[in-house]
Amino acid sequence: MAMLEQIGLRALRRMDPETAHGLALKALQAGLGSRSGPVTNPRLKTTIAGLELPNPVGLAAGFDKNATALHPLSRTGFGFLEVGAITPRPQPGNPKPRLFRLTEDQAAINRFGFNNDGMDAALERLKNRPAGVIGLNLGANKDSADRAGDFATVLRHCGAHLDFATVNVSSPNTEKLRDLQGKDALSALLAGVVAANDANTPIFLKIAPDLTADEIADVAEVANTSGIAGIIATNTTLSRDGLKNAHKGEMGGLSGQPLFEKSTRVLAQLSALTTLPIIGVGGVGSAEQAYQKIRAGASAVQLYTALVYGGVSLATEIAQGLDKLLERDGFANVADAVGTGRADWS
């Protein structure tokens, strides 16, 4: 990590977390981030749902909620980006404070509640998007009379400017949103989204890590027959097991290192139940953790919370480290390693 980035991270960690997040985005917009572009070579290149990635390390939704830093982020080491979540209408989200650092746990708790500028603002920014693989996390307005319909509305509005879209029914911060993960509700929701997919955009489904084995099996069954392109496993957790920080009792979704094992087990279970590609998310903060997700069944990974502690340059470090691990173990490319360690997580 560059000295300037280290200094910047130390300064940001002394601020309120949400203020620090906003300043980090402004710093990127001002050109203070990496300009080297995505790390790539033949071993790291991979294809997922028809999308050609320079490397399998992506930025998870939530960091750039409103697609305001697409150009600087495209010049970092990430192989792909996901922005959002975006809802049809702008909404302020939940009252502040709603983001908490758990430094001892290398984690965060948020209860943002889909705060965003709405799909019209997002569309104008996506029209001027840079090259590279960029996806949008689709959300539903808190006060919507038809939350399932909201996902289709955002996709229809923005789909022509996306490389993929994610149906986010797994945020714990919008009341009863996770109810849409039930088998019947999920089938109906995905049918509506697929029908609205005028641009033929690959659609992913993002699920929670708190599902039972039976619920995971139901998700896999629905996903396999719905016409979607893949699954993102997982969103944040409501669990608080083993936390040390004083903020551990705050309401909201927990992300970061404590989520790694839980999310990877869900990923491995899903991988055994579907041939759809899976993007592994949750607790990825090192090349070794990215490699474990891939060997558990992920075709690619995403990170967000680890950037709070490691900076945006972490994407480059993880991609370069992953390349060395693949080479060490004799894999010619990322795809060859997918699922080779699934049994370790059974």
C-alpha angles and dihedrals in degrees: 000000000000117000092241091055091049091052091047093050092050090052093047093050089060091061134075104283097239092047089049091051091054092049091049089057091048090051090054091048088051090057099255095128131084118297099187096100129224118336109242148163134146092277093054098041113101142162124229123180089345093307115127109219124193086213134354097244111105139178112247124228116270101052095081100024096169102036092247098136103041096125098051092041090053088060094057126086096273118121092209140000135221120195132187149005090227124184128196093254127033114259134182097223125216125337119277139286090057105140124066131182117220098194098174088054096041086233145110138214120210135178098177096146099215096301106183146135095254133248098290092060091043092051093055090053094045090053087065095042123144126242119277134071111310127174135186127223108223119217141179128236114252093232096040118136088209111034093169089055092051092068091055091046094055092045093050090048099047106018098102090065098046136087092202140354131213125214104217109202093144107073109119092205101076111070114253093355091124089058085078089071090073113112100251096038092047093049091053094044095050091046089057093048093047090049089053093050097108093157093052090237116176106255124211128191118220114208137191124254092225097075122122121238090259091050091050089052090051091050091050092049093051093044092051093057102032101080095243121141102228151326133260112213115220148015123183124304135236090212119109100186116154099357120154106185121101090238092062092108095057116118118247142063121322118220136172134052098346088061097055101090096039095049093044092054090052089048092052092048091051092047090060091051103046141036091210114114115259129209111211118220133168129083098000105156104139142035090253091056091048088050092050090053091051093048089048089059110282119134090198139000138221134205139189116146093054088064088067089065103026106031130230091295086072089083091063092044092051095046092049092046092048089054090056092049092051090049092047092055095044099250114151091204144355094266091060090060098049111119096357091123100038092117090063088067100044 
